[in-house]
Amino acid sequence: MAEKATKTENPFLKEIERLRKRMERGSTVLTEPLDTETGQTPKVTVYEEDKIKVYHYTPVREKLYSPPVVGVYALINKQYMMDLQPDRSIVKHLIEQGVDVYLIDWGYPSRGDRYLTMEDYIDGYLNNVVDFVREKNGVDSVTLLGVCQGGTFSMIYSALYPEKVKNLITMVSPMDFHNESGLLHIWAHNLDIDKLVDTYGNIPGDFMNAGFLLLNPFRLMFDKYLNFLENLDDKDFIANFIRMEKWIFDSPDQAGEAFRKFIKDMYHDNKLVKNEFELGGRKVFLKDITAPLLNVYARYDHLVPPPCSKNIAEAVGSKDATTHAFKTGHIGMFVSSRSKKEICPVISDWIKEHSTLDGKPAEKKGEK
C-alpha cells in the first residue's frame, strides 16, 4: 500500500500570512477614532503661580480622609503619568478610596526662568502650595506624596517644615546618589553641568530625553516598536501606547540654576544622604523628618535603582516608617497591572491608616 503523501506548510510563508492579516486588522484600528487622552480623571485648577498650577481632583465620596494629599512630581517629566490611562491611574484609585488629592503641575520653564533655584521650587512654590492647601482645608499639615525627584524635594521640605507635614510618602525617590547601579548615575557623576548651564541657560527637554532613551536603547528605541507591530490589531494597546509616547516626549526644559544645584549637590557630592545639603543657608538633616513614612521603590528601576531609595526609612527620624519593594520598573510603578492590583492598594491603605475620617482616626486594615 502506497504511503499517503502529506503537504508540509512552509513556516516562513505561514508567518508572512499571519503578519499580513495583522497589518490588515491594524489598518482598521489606526483609521478608527482612538481615545488617547491623558489625565482624564475630573479635576479643577485651584491655584496658579507663575508657570505652576495645582489641580484638585473632584471627590467621588461624600466623606474624605484628612489631611489631603499633595502630590509632588519630578520637574523632568509631566505629572499626568499618575493619571495616564483611565484603567490604571493612581490618582483615580486614590479618590475612589476617599482620599482628597491635589497634584502640582510645574509647567514649562521659559528662558526667563533660567535663574529659578531649588530654593524657589521648595521654599517658594512647594511651600506656597502646602500653605494654600492647609488654609483651604482648615488643617495644620498635609500628606506629601513625592514621586522620583519630587520625592527628593519632599524629603527636603519635610526636614525643613516638619510642622506642615503630617505624613510623607516617597515613591521611586532617590536619596543616595552615589552608586554605580545605573547608567544614569554614571552619566550624571561625570556631567559638566557648569558648561551645560552656562551654554544653554535652561537645559533643553529634548537633550534630557535623548539621554534617558540612551540608558536602555534596545528596549526604549527598538523593542517597544516591534511590540507595537505585534499588537497593531489591539485597539486598547495602541491607545495606551500612544498615551505613553506622548508622555515620554513631553519633556519640559529644566531651569538652569535649579538643575545645576541638583546635579552638583546630589549626583556629584551626594550631600543629602551625608546631611551636608543646604537650602537657603539651612542645613537639611534627614533625621529631622519625623512624620510617618511610607517608602515605595521598584526592584527593576533603571532610573532610580534600589540602592538609591531602599534605605530612606533607616535614614530619617520617623518612628513609624514602612518600606515596600515591588517587582516592576520605574514606569511600571504607575501603569503596569501590578500597579493597579498591588501598588495602589498599598498606598491608599497606608494613607487611610494614617488619616482621619469624619474627624475620627481611621480603622486599620483588618480591624473591626
C-alpha positions as CSV (number, residue, x, y, z in Angstrom):
1,M,0.0,0.0,0.0
2,A,1.4,3.3,-1.1
3,E,2.2,5.8,1.7
4,K,-0.1,8.8,1.7
5,A,1.7,12.0,0.8
6,T,1.4,14.9,3.2
7,K,1.8,18.5,2.4
8,T,4.2,20.4,4.7
9,E,3.3,24.0,5.2
10,N,6.2,26.4,4.8
11,P,6.6,28.1,8.3
12,F,8.0,31.3,6.7
13,L,5.0,31.7,4.4
14,K,2.7,31.0,7.4
15,E,4.3,33.8,9.4
16,I,4.1,36.2,6.4
17,E,0.4,35.4,6.1
18,R,-0.1,35.9,9.9
19,L,1.6,39.3,9.7
20,R,-0.4,40.3,6.6
21,K,-3.7,39.6,8.4
22,R,-2.5,41.5,11.5
23,M,-1.5,44.5,9.4
24,E,-4.9,44.4,7.7
25,R,-6.7,44.4,11.0
26,G,-4.3,47.1,12.3
27,S,-5.0,49.4,9.4
28,T,-8.6,49.3,10.6
29,V,-7.6,50.1,14.2
30,L,-5.4,53.0,13.1
31,T,-8.0,54.6,10.9
32,E,-10.8,54.5,13.5
33,P,-11.1,57.1,16.3
34,L,-8.8,56.3,19.3
35,D,-9.2,57.6,22.8
36,T,-5.6,58.7,23.6
37,E,-6.4,61.5,26.0
38,T,-4.3,61.6,29.2
39,G,-5.2,62.9,32.6
40,Q,-8.9,62.1,32.3
41,T,-9.8,62.0,36.0
42,P,-12.0,65.1,36.6
43,K,-10.2,67.9,38.2
44,V,-10.2,71.7,38.6
45,T,-7.3,74.2,38.8
46,V,-7.4,75.7,42.3
47,Y,-4.0,77.5,42.5
48,E,-1.7,79.2,40.0
49,E,1.7,80.9,40.5
50,D,4.0,81.8,37.6
51,K,4.2,78.7,35.5
52,I,2.8,76.2,38.0
53,K,-0.7,75.0,38.5
54,V,-2.3,72.9,41.2
55,Y,-5.1,70.5,40.4
56,H,-7.7,69.4,42.8
57,Y,-9.3,66.1,41.8
58,T,-13.1,66.0,42.1
59,P,-14.1,63.8,45.0
60,V,-16.4,60.9,44.4
61,R,-17.2,60.2,48.0
62,E,-19.1,62.4,50.5
63,K,-16.7,61.8,53.3
64,L,-13.0,62.3,52.7
65,Y,-9.9,61.3,54.6
66,S,-7.9,64.1,56.2
67,P,-5.4,65.6,55.8
68,P,-5.4,66.0,52.0
69,V,-2.6,64.6,49.8
70,V,-0.4,66.9,47.9
71,G,1.3,65.1,45.0
72,V,4.8,66.4,44.2
73,Y,6.1,65.1,40.8
74,A,9.5,65.5,39.3
75,L,10.5,68.6,37.3
76,I,11.8,66.4,34.4
77,N,8.6,64.9,33.2
78,K,4.9,65.7,33.5
79,Q,2.7,64.8,36.4
80,Y,-0.1,63.1,34.4
81,M,1.9,59.9,34.5
82,M,0.0,59.4,37.7
83,D,-3.2,59.6,35.7
84,L,-2.1,58.4,32.3
85,Q,-4.9,56.0,31.4
86,P,-8.3,55.6,33.0
87,D,-7.9,51.9,33.9
88,R,-4.5,52.3,35.5
89,S,-4.5,55.6,37.4
90,I,-3.0,56.1,40.8
91,V,-5.0,59.4,41.2
92,K,-8.3,57.8,40.2
93,H,-7.7,54.9,42.6
94,L,-7.0,57.3,45.5
95,I,-10.1,59.4,45.0
96,E,-12.2,56.3,44.7
97,Q,-10.9,55.3,48.1
98,G,-12.0,58.7,49.6
99,V,-8.5,60.3,49.5
100,D,-8.6,64.1,48.8
101,V,-5.9,64.6,46.1
102,Y,-4.1,67.8,45.0
103,L,-1.3,67.5,42.3
104,I,1.3,70.0,41.3
105,D,1.9,70.7,37.6
106,W,5.3,72.5,37.4
107,G,4.6,73.8,33.9
108,Y,7.2,74.5,31.2
109,P,10.0,76.9,32.2
110,S,10.8,79.6,29.6
111,R,14.1,81.4,29.1
112,G,13.1,83.9,31.7
113,D,13.1,81.1,34.3
114,R,16.7,80.0,33.9
115,Y,17.6,81.6,37.3
116,L,15.0,79.8,39.3
117,T,16.7,77.9,42.1
118,M,15.9,74.9,44.2
119,E,15.0,77.4,46.9
120,D,12.4,78.9,44.5
121,Y,10.9,75.5,43.9
122,I,11.0,74.2,47.5
123,D,10.9,77.2,49.8
124,G,8.8,79.1,47.3
125,Y,6.4,77.2,45.1
126,L,6.1,74.0,47.2
127,N,5.7,75.8,50.5
128,N,3.1,78.2,49.0
129,V,1.1,75.2,47.6
130,V,1.2,73.4,51.0
131,D,0.1,76.6,52.8
132,F,-2.7,77.1,50.2
133,V,-4.0,73.5,50.7
134,R,-3.7,73.8,54.5
135,E,-5.7,77.0,54.6
136,K,-8.3,75.8,52.1
137,N,-9.0,72.7,54.1
138,G,-8.5,74.1,57.6
139,V,-5.7,71.7,58.6
140,D,-2.3,72.3,60.1
141,S,-0.4,69.8,57.9
142,V,-0.8,67.7,54.8
143,T,0.3,64.3,53.4
144,L,3.1,64.7,50.9
145,L,3.3,62.2,48.1
146,G,6.7,62.7,46.4
147,V,7.5,60.9,43.1
148,C,11.0,60.5,41.8
149,Q,12.8,63.8,42.0
150,G,9.6,65.2,43.6
151,G,10.3,62.7,46.4
152,T,13.7,64.2,47.0
153,F,12.1,67.6,47.1
154,S,9.5,66.3,49.6
155,M,12.2,64.8,51.9
156,I,14.0,68.2,51.9
157,Y,10.7,70.0,52.6
158,S,9.7,67.6,55.3
159,A,13.0,68.1,57.1
160,L,12.7,71.9,57.0
161,Y,9.0,72.2,57.6
162,P,8.1,69.2,59.8
163,E,5.2,71.0,61.4
164,K,3.4,71.2,58.0
165,V,3.9,67.5,57.0
166,K,1.6,65.0,58.7
167,N,2.6,62.1,56.6
168,L,5.3,61.5,53.9
169,I,5.2,59.1,51.0
170,T,8.2,58.6,48.8
171,M,7.7,56.8,45.6
172,V,10.8,55.7,43.4
173,S,12.6,58.6,45.1
174,P,16.4,59.0,45.1
175,M,18.1,59.8,48.3
176,D,21.6,58.2,48.0
177,F,23.0,59.3,44.7
178,H,26.5,57.6,44.9
179,N,26.2,54.2,43.4
180,E,27.1,52.6,40.1
181,S,23.9,50.6,39.8
182,G,22.5,52.6,36.8
183,L,23.9,54.3,33.7
184,L,22.0,57.5,34.7
185,H,24.2,57.9,37.8
186,I,27.4,57.1,35.9
187,W,26.4,59.7,33.3
188,A,25.4,62.3,35.9
189,H,28.5,61.8,38.0
190,N,30.6,62.8,35.0
191,L,28.4,65.6,33.6
192,D,30.0,69.0,33.2
193,I,26.9,70.8,34.5
194,D,28.5,74.2,34.6
195,K,29.4,74.1,30.9
196,L,25.9,72.9,30.1
197,V,24.0,75.6,32.1
198,D,26.4,78.3,31.0
199,T,25.9,77.3,27.4
200,Y,22.2,76.6,27.3
201,G,20.7,78.5,30.2
202,N,17.8,76.1,30.6
203,I,18.6,72.5,29.8
204,P,16.5,71.5,26.8
205,G,13.9,68.8,27.5
206,D,15.0,67.1,24.2
207,F,18.5,66.9,25.5
208,M,17.3,65.2,28.7
209,N,15.0,62.9,26.9
210,A,17.7,61.7,24.4
211,G,19.9,60.9,27.5
212,F,17.1,58.8,29.1
213,L,16.5,56.9,25.8
214,L,20.2,56.0,25.6
215,L,20.1,54.5,29.1
216,N,18.3,51.5,27.6
217,P,18.4,51.9,23.8
218,F,17.3,48.4,22.7
219,R,14.1,48.4,24.8
220,L,13.3,52.1,24.5
221,M,14.1,52.6,20.9
222,F,13.7,49.2,19.1
223,D,11.9,46.6,21.2
224,K,8.9,48.7,22.0
225,Y,8.2,49.5,18.4
226,L,8.4,45.8,17.5
227,N,5.9,45.2,20.3
228,F,3.8,47.9,18.7
229,L,3.7,46.0,15.4
230,E,2.9,42.7,17.2
231,N,-0.1,44.4,18.8
232,L,-1.2,46.5,15.9
233,D,-4.7,45.0,15.9
234,D,-5.3,45.6,19.6
235,K,-7.1,48.9,19.9
236,D,-6.6,49.3,23.7
237,F,-2.9,48.5,23.4
238,I,-2.4,51.1,20.6
239,A,-4.3,53.8,22.5
240,N,-2.2,53.2,25.7
241,F,1.0,53.1,23.5
242,I,0.2,56.5,22.1
243,R,-0.5,57.9,25.6
244,M,2.9,56.6,26.8
245,E,4.7,58.1,23.8
246,K,3.0,61.4,24.4
247,W,4.2,61.4,28.0
248,I,7.8,60.3,27.1
249,F,8.3,63.1,24.6
250,D,6.5,65.7,26.7
251,S,9.7,66.8,28.3
252,P,9.9,70.3,29.9
253,D,13.1,72.3,29.8
254,Q,15.0,72.4,33.2
255,A,15.5,75.7,34.9
256,G,19.3,76.1,34.6
257,E,20.3,77.1,38.2
258,A,18.0,74.7,39.9
259,F,19.3,71.9,37.7
260,R,22.9,73.0,38.3
261,K,22.5,72.7,42.1
262,F,20.6,69.4,41.9
263,I,23.3,67.7,39.8
264,K,26.2,69.2,41.8
265,D,24.8,68.7,45.3
266,M,23.1,65.4,44.7
267,Y,24.8,63.4,41.9
268,H,28.3,64.9,42.3
269,D,28.6,65.3,46.0
270,N,25.8,63.2,47.4
271,K,25.1,65.9,50.1
272,L,21.6,64.9,51.1
273,V,22.5,61.5,52.5
274,K,25.6,62.9,54.1
275,N,23.5,65.6,55.8
276,E,25.6,68.3,54.1
277,F,22.9,69.7,51.8
278,E,21.9,73.3,52.3
279,L,18.8,75.1,51.1
280,G,18.6,78.8,51.6
281,G,21.5,78.7,54.1
282,R,19.9,76.0,56.2
283,K,21.3,72.5,56.6
284,V,19.0,69.7,55.8
285,F,19.2,66.8,58.2
286,L,17.2,63.7,57.3
287,K,16.7,62.8,60.9
288,D,14.6,65.9,61.2
289,I,11.9,64.1,59.2
290,T,9.7,62.7,61.9
291,A,6.4,62.3,60.1
292,P,5.2,58.7,59.5
293,L,6.8,57.5,56.3
294,L,5.9,55.1,53.5
295,N,8.7,54.4,51.1
296,V,7.9,52.6,47.9
297,Y,10.5,51.6,45.3
298,A,10.8,49.3,42.3
299,R,13.2,46.4,42.2
300,Y,13.9,46.7,38.5
301,D,14.2,50.5,38.3
302,H,16.8,51.6,35.8
303,L,16.4,55.4,36.6
304,V,16.3,55.2,40.4
305,P,18.0,51.9,41.2
306,P,17.1,50.2,44.6
307,P,20.3,51.3,46.3
308,C,19.3,54.9,45.8
309,S,16.0,54.7,47.6
310,K,15.6,51.5,49.6
311,N,17.2,52.8,52.8
312,I,15.1,56.0,53.2
313,A,13.3,54.6,56.2
314,E,16.6,54.0,58.0
315,A,17.9,57.5,57.2
316,V,15.0,59.5,58.5
317,G,13.9,60.2,62.1
318,S,10.4,58.7,61.7
319,K,9.5,56.2,64.3
320,D,6.7,54.9,62.1
321,A,8.5,54.0,58.8
322,T,7.5,51.4,56.3
323,T,9.2,50.2,53.1
324,H,7.6,48.3,50.2
325,A,9.5,47.0,47.2
326,F,7.7,45.8,44.1
327,K,8.9,43.6,41.2
328,T,8.5,46.2,38.5
329,G,10.3,49.1,36.8
330,H,10.2,52.9,37.2
331,I,7.3,53.4,34.8
332,G,5.7,50.1,35.8
333,M,5.0,51.6,39.2
334,F,2.3,53.7,37.6
335,V,0.9,51.9,34.6
336,S,1.6,48.1,35.0
337,S,-1.1,45.6,36.0
338,R,0.9,45.2,39.2
339,S,0.4,49.0,39.9
340,K,-3.4,48.5,39.9
341,K,-3.5,45.3,41.8
342,E,-0.7,45.7,44.3
343,I,0.9,49.1,44.5
344,C,-2.2,51.4,44.5
345,P,-3.9,49.5,47.4
346,V,-0.7,49.6,49.5
347,I,-0.5,53.4,49.1
348,S,-4.2,54.0,49.7
349,D,-4.4,51.7,52.7
350,W,-1.4,53.3,54.3
351,I,-2.9,56.8,53.7
352,K,-6.2,55.8,55.3
353,E,-4.5,54.2,58.3
354,H,-2.6,57.5,58.9
355,S,-5.6,59.8,58.4
356,T,-8.9,60.6,60.0
357,L,-12.3,60.2,58.5
358,D,-15.1,62.4,59.7
359,G,-12.8,63.6,62.5
360,K,-12.1,60.1,63.8
361,P,-9.0,58.1,63.4
362,A,-9.4,55.7,60.5
363,E,-9.6,52.0,61.2
364,K,-6.5,50.0,60.3
365,K,-6.9,47.3,57.7
366,G,-8.2,44.1,59.3
367,E,-9.6,45.9,62.3
368,K,-13.3,45.8,63.1
